[in-house]
Amino acid sequence: MKLLAIVGTNASFSYNRFLAQFIAKRYSDKAEIEVKEIDKLTPFSRTDMADDTIKAWIEDIKNADGIVITTPEYDHTIPAALKSSLEWLGSHAGPNVMKMKPVAVAGASHGGQGSSRAQEDIREILLSPDMSANVLPGNEILIGQAPSKFDKETGELTDEATVKQLDGMMDNFFKFVEHANK
Ligand SMILES: Cc1cc2nc3c(=O)[nH]c(=O)nc-3n(C[C@H](O)[C@H](O)[C@H](O)COP(=O)(O)O)c2cc1C
C-alpha cells in the first residue's frame, strides 16, 4: 500500500510537518508512506497550464492508494497554500484525480482546538463535486497545544494519549484504503 502524508503548510517550521513525518515513520511497517511537501507548488490559477511541479504533484496523487493530510488552522480555515495545492487537483490540470481517493485528515495547532475548524473546512472541500474524495469519516485527530505534545528537537509526538488515538485512526485508515482499492 502506497500512501502520501501531505504537509498542509509552506512554513519552514511546522508541528503539522512533525505529525506527517511521525506518521510516515511510525506506520512504515504497514505501508510505504511518503511525506509530501507543498511549499514549491506554483499558486493555482484557473487559466494557467500546469507546470512541471504541478504535473509531478498530480502524478504523485494519482499513484497513491491513499492520502493523509495534516493541516494547521489559519483564520478558521486551511492555509492558502494547502487550498491552492488542492485546487490544482480539482481543476482542468488534474480532472478527477481525487475522485474516490481515500483521504484521512489530521491536524495540530498551538491553541486548544487542534485545527478543528480547518479540518471541518478541508472535509467539505474534499467532498465538493470536482474533488469527490473518499474521506474517512469520524476518526478526528485534533492535536491542541502542539508545542507541549511534540519534542521540538526530534519532531517526535510524545503525548501517549494522542499516539494511541493516532494508532486507532491509522488502523481504521489502512482498512479503509484496502477496502477502497479492492
Ligand atoms: C495567519 C494565521 C492565522 C491563524 N489562525 C488560527 C485560527 O484561526 N485558529 C487557530 O487555532 N490557530 C490559528 N493560528 C495559529 C496556528 O494554528 C499555529 O500558529 C500553527 O500554524 C500550527 O501549525 P504549524 O506549526 O504546523 O504551522 C493562525 C496562525 C496564522 C499564522
The ligand as an SDF file (V2000), in Angstrom:
LIG
                    3D

 31 33  0  0  0  0  0  0  0  0999 V2000
   -2.3890   33.6980    9.6210 C   0  0  0  0  0  0  0  0  0  0  0  0
   -2.6300   32.7910   10.7930 C   0  0  0  0  0  0  0  0  0  0  0  0
   -3.9150   32.5610   11.2280 C   0  0  0  0  0  0  0  0  0  0  0  0
   -4.1420   31.6890   12.2920 C   0  0  0  0  0  0  0  0  0  0  0  0
   -5.4280   31.4280   12.6310 N   0  0  0  0  0  0  0  0  0  0  0  0
   -5.6830   30.4890   13.5770 C   0  0  0  0  0  0  0  0  0  0  0  0
   -7.0180   30.0880   13.8380 C   0  0  0  0  0  0  0  0  0  0  0  0
   -7.9510   30.5610   13.2450 O   0  0  0  0  0  0  0  0  0  0  0  0
   -7.2110   29.1350   14.7840 N   0  0  0  0  0  0  0  0  0  0  0  0
   -6.1560   28.5460   15.4740 C   0  0  0  0  0  0  0  0  0  0  0  0
   -6.3950   27.6760   16.2800 O   0  0  0  0  0  0  0  0  0  0  0  0
   -4.8850   28.9020   15.2220 N   0  0  0  0  0  0  0  0  0  0  0  0
   -4.6220   29.8610   14.2970 C   0  0  0  0  0  0  0  0  0  0  0  0
   -3.3360   30.2040   14.0120 N   0  0  0  0  0  0  0  0  0  0  0  0
   -2.2670   29.5480   14.7600 C   0  0  0  0  0  0  0  0  0  0  0  0
   -1.7920   28.2680   14.0670 C   0  0  0  0  0  0  0  0  0  0  0  0
   -2.6690   27.1960   14.2790 O   0  0  0  0  0  0  0  0  0  0  0  0
   -0.4290   27.8820   14.5980 C   0  0  0  0  0  0  0  0  0  0  0  0
    0.3280   29.0570   14.6680 O   0  0  0  0  0  0  0  0  0  0  0  0
    0.3940   26.9590   13.7850 C   0  0  0  0  0  0  0  0  0  0  0  0
    0.3110   27.3700   12.4450 O   0  0  0  0  0  0  0  0  0  0  0  0
    0.0920   25.4860   13.9450 C   0  0  0  0  0  0  0  0  0  0  0  0
    0.5460   24.6860   12.8970 O   0  0  0  0  0  0  0  0  0  0  0  0
    2.0370   24.5930   12.3120 P   0  0  0  0  0  0  0  0  0  0  0  0
    3.0250   24.5260   13.4560 O   0  0  0  0  0  0  0  0  0  0  0  0
    2.0160   23.3260   11.5360 O   0  0  0  0  0  0  0  0  0  0  0  0
    2.2670   25.8060   11.4750 O   0  0  0  0  0  0  0  0  0  0  0  0
   -3.0670   31.0770   12.9700 C   0  0  0  0  0  0  0  0  0  0  0  0
   -1.7560   31.3440   12.5450 C   0  0  0  0  0  0  0  0  0  0  0  0
   -1.5360   32.1690   11.4690 C   0  0  0  0  0  0  0  0  0  0  0  0
   -0.1290   32.3860   11.0030 C   0  0  0  0  0  0  0  0  0  0  0  0
  1  2  1  0
  2  3  1  0
  2 30  2  0
  3  4  2  0
  4  5  1  0
  4 28  1  0
  5  6  2  0
  6  7  1  0
  6 13  1  0
  7  8  2  0
  7  9  1  0
  9 10  1  0
 10 11  2  0
 10 12  1  0
 12 13  2  0
 13 14  1  0
 14 15  1  0
 14 28  1  0
 15 16  1  0
 16 17  1  0
 16 18  1  0
 18 19  1  0
 18 20  1  0
 20 21  1  0
 20 22  1  0
 22 23  1  0
 23 24  1  0
 24 25  2  0
 24 26  1  0
 24 27  1  0
 28 29  2  0
 29 30  1  0
 30 31  1  0
M  END
$$$$
